Amino acid sequence: MGKPVIYGPAYSTYVRSVRLVLEEKGVDYDLHHVDIFSGEIKHPEHVARHPWGKVPAFEHEGFQLYETEAIMRYCDAAFDGPGLQPTDAKGQARMTQLINIVDGYSYPPIVGAIVIQRLVMPKLGEQTDEEAVAEAVEPARTAVSALDQLVEGEYAVGGALSLADCHMLPVIDYFSATPEGEQMLANASKLSAWFEGFRQRDSVKKTAPEL
């Protein structure tokens, strides 16, 4: 079976989610860097892979796919290794709910505002937009509270590693490196315990990004 290819930068949370799934499955893969900040994601070559110029895009033996959740589910179904989806209806629903909370409610304020302003803009030589950070704090707090309520323990769902863990980790990892994230996670005991445990896994260490 040929190696899958992920198109996108290692620093992308969504790229990292797919990489975590493949690492946990024990699947060898190629990571083809497509840069966000240089505008490379809008080049025709990449738009042919993803019509909205987003990352990741994915290819496996001629099968092309985009959208992170679809890619994660494909990787779990297509490759040998431990299953990363609950087998019961409630577990499957909770896993999907957590993935959707990350995409719809967590990523925009946490990564799109706070992480970008606190971690990325200074590295680009730009000033932090404190107003943007301030506006994102309450939505981020709501997202953290929701995740804290739903995480079940060592693993997010059902007592075993799932796609939900792989999807949550990259966002929470970046957030923990900001003052706002540090403070909110300190007040979210279940989410913090989950994060501290999961971040020790080899897959997390192997995919750790450099901004």
C-alpha positions, 0 to 999 in steps of 0.5 A, a space after each residue: 500500500 502506498 504512503 499517504 501524502 499530507 499537504 500543508 505546514 507542520 505548524 497547522 493545527 489541522 495538519 497536526 490532527 491528521 498527522 497524530 492519527 497516522 502516527 497513532 495508527 503506525 502509518 508512514 506518510 509524507 508531509 508536503 509543506 505548503 505555506 500559509 503565510 507566504 500565500 502558497 496555499 492560494 497557488 493554482 497547484 494547491 487550489 487544485 487540491 483544495 478549492 478554498 485554498 485551505 490545509 490540509 489536503 490529502 492524497 492516497 494512491 490517487 484518492 484525493 481528499 480535503 476537510 480534516 474530519 473526513 481525512 481523519 476518518 478515512 485514515 482510521 478506516 483505511 489503515 491497519 492499527 488501533 481503531 480510533 473511533 468508539 463503536 457505540 452510538 453514544 461514543 460516536 456521537 460524543 466524539 463527533 460533538 467534540 470535533 465540531 466544538 473544536 471546529 465551530 467554537 474553539 478554533 476561531 477565538 483560540 487559534 484565530 485570535 489569541 494564538 495568532 496575536 500572542 504567538 504568531 504576530 510577534 514572530 512576524 515582527 508585528 504588534 499584538 492586537 490587544 482588542 482582538 485578544 480581548 474580544 476573543 477571551 469570552 468565546 474562548 472561555 466558553 469553549 474551554 468550559 464546554 470541553 472541560 465538561 465533556 472530556 471523560 478522563 484520560 481520553 476524551 471519549 469512552 476510555 480509549 484514544 479517539 479522533 476527538 483527542 487528535 483533533 483537540 490536542 493541537 488547539 489546546 497545545 498552542 493555547 497553553 502557551 499563551 497567558 490567556 490559555 494558561 489561566 483558563 486551563 488552570 481553571 479547567 481541571 478535567 481538560 488540563 488533566 487530559 492535556 497533561 496526560 496526552 501530551 506525553 505520548 510519542 505521537 504528540 512529541 513527534 508532531 510538535 510544531 515550530 512556529 
